[in-house]
Amino acid sequence: MNTAQFIPSAFNFSIEKATYTWQTPSNIALIKYWGKSDPQIPKNASISFTLQNCHTITSIDFVKKNTASEITFELFFEGIKKESFKPKIAQFFDRIKEYCPYIFEYNMVINSENSFPHSSGIASSASGLSAIAMCLLNLEKELNPSLSSAFINQKASLLARLGSGSASRSIEGPLVVWGNHPEIKGSSDLFGVQFPYKVHVVFENYQDAILLVDKGEKQVSSTVGHNLMHKHPYAEQRFAQANENLTKLSEILQNGDVDAFINIVESEALTLHAMMLTSNPYFILMKPNTLEIINKIWKFREETKSKICFTLDAGANVHVLYPENEKEKVNHFIQEILANYCQKKQYIFDTVGFGAKKVVNYRHKNH
Ligand code: ADP
């Protein structure tokens, strides 16, 4: 795989001090990524909707230092020093140092906050790592103004991937494919690309209500879960199935067959969790209320002929997906019925979004 184009040569410009702030979204996979090889190469291609309201806002203050022998950074999350987040970010910097040698030259102070609970399966790692990647690319762009926005998006996605695989899908929107796939033009294992074909109008502004069944941290992290795919008895069939499902979903997204969409998306969610149930050691991330909600959604669909469906990430929370023209009816169903199965009746109404945004004059909490 050719990654040489992402390694910068010497810069003509020098910067002593700078601060950049970026807002990047979380995303929800429709075809799931579960299983990888080194360095963060997916075993199958995946596709996700980019979200809008579930996002991270991160600023990085870069200050040039005298010695450039090691990578130094501090991290504040919601205004407070967050040691527990540091190992993942230290590992991220270590993995990207070849692509961003300039990080050795600066002390970096990272200030970040999320609009939604972290570590509970709503992909805060995706928005968190992609936001850092965009701040780094912002610095790189100042050091080398000739970089194109297409290159910046591609490299930011490549960096983000090295921090957290699904973060590669959190730079652009509304639909992003990550992983080499014969029928998706331009797709790559190295970075995410926008779904390259015209999407049917029914999938524009698709709605995603995230039901917070359990806001607590999951007992088994995604990193551990991915590793369990190495000796998994069904792994190879699963990877082949995901790629076949992406071929079908690509057509569905173009022809607007929402019933076929529902069938694939729900099957993908349950298959992801089936991989967890059949790992060794086995584990369950769903909670009783996850199943209650799924059954209620199926009943509502049966009774009202709605096009509502669900998907799950690696966690207990449920993503409810529906077309924009059903917003009023389904939001009412969520508020009146499904909210009763959520922790403190909490849910987040979200919609498909368009990716990373630069933010100016932002003041972080307590900072
Ligand atoms: P999730 O389902 O929320 O992605 P994970 O356990 O996979 O849960 O990832 C959580 C990790 O992502 C945190 O421990 C932290 O390292 C990282 N993370 C979350 N939010 C941020 C953020 N805003 N900035 C940097 N890293 C973050």
Residues whose N, C-alpha, C, O or C-beta is under 5 A from the ligand:
A	BS01	ADP	T56 S84 F85 K88 S112 E113 N114 P117 H118 S119 S120 G121 I122 A123 S124 S125 A126 G128 L129 S221 S222
